[in-house]
């Protein structure tokens, strides 16, 4: 297996539990090399719709970083980004078709990770307290009502947020008005990195091994696969690629189109900070998610297209801290910022399947819901490998 983020760790555990001899390989320690380390920790069972939509095509410009929004497309990356963007545009008109494909994985996210963590004795890492969405402006009540109606149409449960929570948010932000919704079926983890480590530890207890190495290429040899790595050649009967935003170079030599982009997000943390409530809070106006984690509050934002290995932009950390301060958090102006690359396919569906004619499988492109759907997709891929399911709707041959 190549890739030890939350998706790879989940697949490794699922396969090890079924008795497979699993060798997990990553260029970094589990959970630290990609997006898994720094995500918001939100099990987002409300995000059943893929992002591309006709409405977004006409309004995305309002979200541009230059205009104060969370979307940044670096000028030097525009040429590489354009073909992906054109595919995104085509996918926007298929959102109603794609939603029933994605929704079952997303809806299962909280229950599945709860079951998995309970099975390995790490229920302490998960809280089932839902999440909140807060609006802070004169149209707050109208926006909350509209969002509640949209969620009802998608069969997502919401309730009005407790008045004292909404009023506290309004007062701290010195806003003229506020409104909020509670999403009771969501959850959050107290440390995303510890979740990855817990899954890897459990996989090792079932006989898996972990090796730190960089996989540079793959070659089918007879009925198996050879992996060319920086520490030598590794041979396997079957290979699973879960390398996130770095998966495409490993898969494209086998004739697959893998239009992955790295939608980079950033976070800052406030050690010891008091959360508004013991659950993730989406401050909708600011496009910021603030999640209470062990010993700190983590705040995440931004969707930056700059390439997976581009250097972080420190201005994003400064802006995020400024906005947290305006929301009423005791957030210092300076401090560390983390940036990571979320692997995104242009239709915002994951890529799960097998390379035609080769013993190579993949589970990639989990976009902004990697933590949410990691365990459901691990179960799906395990079923595919065992011949119990086909699930061709996520096959990369759709491109």
ABEGO torsion letter per residue (X at the ends): XBEABAAAAAAAAAAAAAGBBBBBBBABBBGAABAAAABAGBBBAABABBABBAAAAAAAAAABAAAGBABBBBAAAAAAAAAAAAAAAAAAAAAAAAAAAAAAAAAAAAAAAAAAAAAAGAAAABBBAEBBBBBBBAAAAAAAAAAAAAAAAAGBBBBBBBAAAAAAAAAAAGBABBBBBBBAABBBBABAAAAAAAAAAAAAAAGBBBBBBBBABBBBBEABBBBBBAAEBBBBABBBBAAEAAAAAAAAAAGBBBBBBBBBBBBBBBBGBBBABBBBBBBAAAGBBBBBBBGBBBBBBEBBBAEAABBBBAAAAAAAAAAAAAAGBBBBABEBBBBBBBBBBAAGBBBBEBBBGBBBBBBBGAEAAAAAAAAAAAAAAAAAAAGABAGAAABAAAX
